[in-house]
Amino acid sequence: MNFDLQSLLLFKSVVSSGSIAGAAELHNIAASAVSRRISDLEIQIGTALFYRQRRGVELTPAGEEFLSHVSGLLNRLARMEQAMEDFADGLKGVVRIAANTSSITQFLPEDLAAFVNDFPRVRIKLVEMFSTDVLAHVRMGHADLGICSGLTDPGDLDATLYRRDTLVLAVPENHPLASLASVSLGDILDQDIVSLQEGSSIQAYVDAQAEAQGRMPKTRVQVMSFDGVRRMVEAHLGVAILPHGAVMDAARDSKLTMVSIAEPWAMRELLLVRKPNSQLGRASQVMFEYLTGQDRPRQQDVQSKP
């Protein structure tokens, strides 16, 4: 049997109102049209659904059984419609994000917490990786959105500003550079350096700047995390270039000192990337607008001075 949804709705309305005329008034259509729909249903089913009376209608036993099935079906359709509206509004879904350590350390936790507060039914799958890997992850379709350093070239991906941050020099307490207001790249290259392992956009950019001056950084230790870098610096194994937000709190509670870097590249951007002309799911599109501040006030970026 192929039931017409409008006929089922009219059947339910006739039951609710107790008459064909009442259902016709509710749906703003002619009573004859409602009567014809009900008759067609009865022909299709092969039995009467109503006893027609002078003052209205009354369900037959078949009508009672039919009503239970129609009510369940319409309730399920209503739930389906609401669920689809949730997806259309970005209220449900999964958003896959690949992000570099700088964004996760400084901005992303608060941004995602605020997003989840507004859209609690959206699930977020977040992976942390170097910026170059973020770009590859998005290109391959393993992530809907990526956050990477502006020091890396997004190439064919669409890139939008996410945040700005400042690179600073982390030095041990009582280090000769700790008393300076700022340092140059030359000052840094004179020191032993603690860096992130190969793949870090910060280290790759510093290496390129040093090579332009005909020098090479004296990398003494390479570790995998900002926390590892800070601990090595505290142990007087060298100095390190890190984002302001990755050093600020640690400098208050540890044996670290922050020093400004007087170089143009010390001010950098964090980019939100996606495939060009990509058809993002609604949840991912809402997340993109949220992170780029298109639908809410932007949080203050990290200040240019520590």
C-alpha positions in Angstrom: 0.0 0.0 0.0 1.2 3.5 -0.9 -0.2 5.9 1.7 -0.4 9.6 1.0 1.0 11.6 4.0 -1.5 14.4 3.6 -4.4 11.8 3.7 -2.9 10.4 6.9 -2.7 13.9 8.4 -6.3 14.6 7.5 -7.4 11.2 9.0 -5.7 12.2 12.3 -7.4 15.6 12.2 -10.8 14.1 11.6 -10.3 11.9 14.6 -9.0 14.8 16.7 -11.8 17.2 15.7 -14.6 14.6 15.7 -15.9 15.6 12.3 -14.9 16.0 8.6 -16.0 19.6 8.8 -13.7 20.3 11.8 -10.7 18.8 10.0 -11.6 20.9 6.8 -11.6 24.1 8.9 -8.4 23.2 10.6 -6.5 22.7 7.3 -8.4 25.4 5.5 -9.7 23.2 2.7 -13.2 22.1 1.5 -15.0 19.5 3.5 -15.7 17.6 0.3 -11.9 17.3 -0.3 -11.4 15.9 3.2 -14.3 13.5 2.7 -12.8 12.3 -0.6 -9.4 11.7 1.0 -11.0 9.6 3.7 -13.0 7.6 1.2 -9.9 7.0 -0.9 -8.1 5.7 2.2 -11.0 3.3 3.0 -11.0 2.0 -0.6 -7.2 1.5 -0.4 -7.5 -0.4 2.9 -10.6 -2.2 2.0 -12.8 -1.4 5.0 -14.5 1.6 6.6 -12.5 3.7 9.1 -15.5 5.8 10.4 -19.1 5.4 11.2 -20.7 8.5 9.6 -23.2 10.1 12.0 -25.4 13.2 11.8 -23.2 15.0 14.4 -19.8 13.8 13.3 -17.9 10.6 12.9 -16.8 7.7 15.2 -14.0 5.3 14.6 -14.7 1.7 13.5 -12.6 -1.1 15.1 -10.5 -1.0 11.9 -10.2 2.8 12.4 -9.0 2.4 16.0 -6.3 0.0 14.8 -5.4 2.3 11.9 -5.2 5.3 14.2 -2.6 3.6 16.5 -0.3 3.0 13.5 -0.9 6.4 12.0 -0.1 8.1 15.3 3.1 6.2 15.7 4.2 7.0 12.1 3.4 10.7 12.4 5.3 10.9 15.7 8.3 9.2 14.1 8.1 11.6 11.1 8.0 14.6 13.5 11.1 13.3 15.3 12.9 12.8 12.0 12.0 16.3 10.9 13.4 17.8 14.1 16.6 15.8 13.8 17.1 17.0 10.2 16.4 20.6 11.2 19.1 20.1 13.9 21.6 19.0 11.2 20.5 21.9 9.0 21.1 24.4 11.8 24.5 22.9 12.7 23.1 21.6 15.9 24.2 18.0 15.3 27.0 16.3 13.5 30.7 15.6 13.8 33.5 18.1 13.0 37.0 16.8 12.4 39.8 19.3 13.2 43.5 19.0 12.8 45.4 21.7 14.7 49.0 22.6 15.5 50.3 22.8 19.1 50.4 26.6 19.2 46.6 26.9 18.6 45.8 24.1 21.1 48.1 25.6 23.7 46.8 29.1 23.4 43.3 29.5 22.0 41.5 26.4 20.9 40.4 24.9 24.2 38.4 28.0 25.2 37.0 28.4 21.7 35.8 24.8 21.5 34.4 24.9 25.0 32.3 28.0 24.1 31.2 26.3 20.8 30.1 23.1 22.6 28.2 25.2 25.2 26.2 26.7 22.3 26.0 23.5 20.3 26.1 20.6 22.7 25.0 18.0 20.2 28.0 18.5 17.9 30.9 16.1 18.5 34.4 17.3 17.8 37.3 15.0 16.8 40.5 16.9 17.3 44.0 15.7 16.5 47.3 17.6 17.3 50.1 17.7 14.7 52.7 19.9 13.1 51.4 22.6 10.7 52.7 20.8 7.6 50.8 17.7 8.6 47.7 19.7 9.3 47.7 20.9 5.7 48.2 17.3 4.4 45.4 16.1 6.6 43.0 18.6 5.2 44.1 18.0 1.6 43.5 14.2 2.0 40.1 14.8 3.5 41.0 13.4 6.9 40.0 16.6 8.5 37.2 19.1 7.7 39.1 22.1 9.1 42.8 22.7 10.0 44.6 25.3 12.1 48.2 25.9 11.1 51.0 28.5 11.4 51.0 31.3 8.9 54.7 30.6 8.5 53.7 27.6 6.4 52.3 28.0 2.9 48.7 26.8 2.7 49.1 26.4 -1.1 45.9 25.3 -2.8 43.8 25.4 0.4 41.5 28.2 1.4 43.0 30.0 4.4 41.4 32.5 6.7 42.9 34.3 9.7 42.1 32.5 13.0 44.4 34.3 15.5 47.6 36.3 15.7 50.3 35.4 18.2 53.8 36.5 19.1 56.9 34.4 19.3 59.2 35.1 22.3 62.5 33.7 23.6 62.3 31.5 26.7 65.6 31.6 28.7 66.6 30.2 32.1 66.7 32.4 35.1 69.9 34.4 35.4 70.7 33.8 31.8 72.8 36.6 30.2 69.8 37.4 27.8 67.3 37.5 30.6 68.0 41.1 31.5 67.6 42.4 27.9 64.4 44.2 26.8 64.5 42.3 23.4 66.9 40.2 21.4 67.6 39.8 17.7 68.0 36.6 15.7 71.8 37.1 15.9 71.6 37.1 19.7 69.6 33.9 19.6 71.9 32.1 17.1 74.8 32.7 19.5 73.1 30.4 22.1 72.5 26.7 22.4 68.9 26.1 21.3 66.2 23.8 22.5 63.7 23.1 19.7 60.8 21.0 18.7 61.5 18.0 16.5 61.7 18.2 12.8 58.4 19.3 11.3 57.9 22.3 13.6 57.0 25.4 11.5 58.7 27.7 14.0 62.0 25.8 13.8 61.8 25.5 10.0 61.3 29.3 9.7 64.1 30.1 12.2 66.4 27.8 10.2 65.5 29.6 7.0 66.1 33.0 8.6 69.4 31.8 9.9 70.5 30.4 6.6 69.7 33.8 5.0 72.3 35.2 7.3 74.8 32.5 6.5 74.4 30.8 9.8 73.0 27.7 11.4 71.2 27.4 14.7 73.2 25.5 17.4 70.4 23.0 18.2 71.4 21.1 21.3 68.2 19.3 22.2 65.0 18.4 20.2 61.8 17.3 21.9 58.3 16.7 20.9 56.2 19.1 23.0 56.1 22.7 24.3 56.2 21.3 27.9 59.3 19.3 27.0 61.0 22.4 25.5 60.2 24.4 28.7 61.6 21.8 31.0 64.9 21.6 28.9 65.2 25.4 29.1 64.6 25.3 32.9 67.5 22.7 33.1 69.8 25.3 31.4 70.2 23.2 28.2 69.6 26.1 26.0 67.1 28.8 25.0 63.9 28.3 23.0 61.6 30.2 20.6 58.0 29.6 21.6 54.6 31.3 21.3 53.9 33.8 24.0 50.9 31.8 25.3 53.0 28.7 25.7 55.5 30.6 28.0 53.4 33.2 29.8 51.9 31.1 32.6 55.0 28.9 32.9 57.2 32.0 33.4 55.2 33.0 36.4 55.5 29.6 38.1 58.9 28.3 36.9 62.5 29.2 36.4 61.9 30.8 33.0 62.1 34.3 31.7 60.5 35.7 28.6 62.3 38.0 26.3 60.8 39.9 23.3 62.2 39.0 19.9 62.8 42.2 17.8 62.2 40.5 14.4 59.3 41.0 12.0 58.7 37.2 11.8 58.1 37.1 15.6 54.6 38.4 14.9 52.8 35.6 13.1 49.3 34.4 12.1 47.5 31.2 12.8 45.3 30.2 9.8 42.1 28.2 9.6 42.2 26.2 6.4 39.8 24.1 4.4 39.6 22.6 0.9 38.8 25.2 -1.8 35.1 25.2 -2.8 34.6 22.4 -0.3 31.0 21.5 0.6 31.4 21.4 4.3 28.7 19.7 6.4 26.5 22.2 8.2 28.2 21.5 11.6 31.6 22.1 10.1 30.4 25.3 8.4 29.0 26.6 11.7 32.3 25.7 13.4 34.3 27.6 10.7 32.1 30.7 11.2 32.5 30.4 14.9 36.3 30.1 14.9 36.7 33.0 12.4 34.4 35.2 14.6 31.7 35.6 12.0 28.9 35.0 14.4 30.3 36.1 17.8 32.7 38.7 19.3 36.3 37.7 18.8 38.4 37.0 21.8 41.4 39.2 22.1 44.5 38.0 20.3 47.7 37.5 22.2 49.4 40.9 22.7 52.4 41.8 20.7 54.5 42.2 23.8 55.0 39.8 26.7 
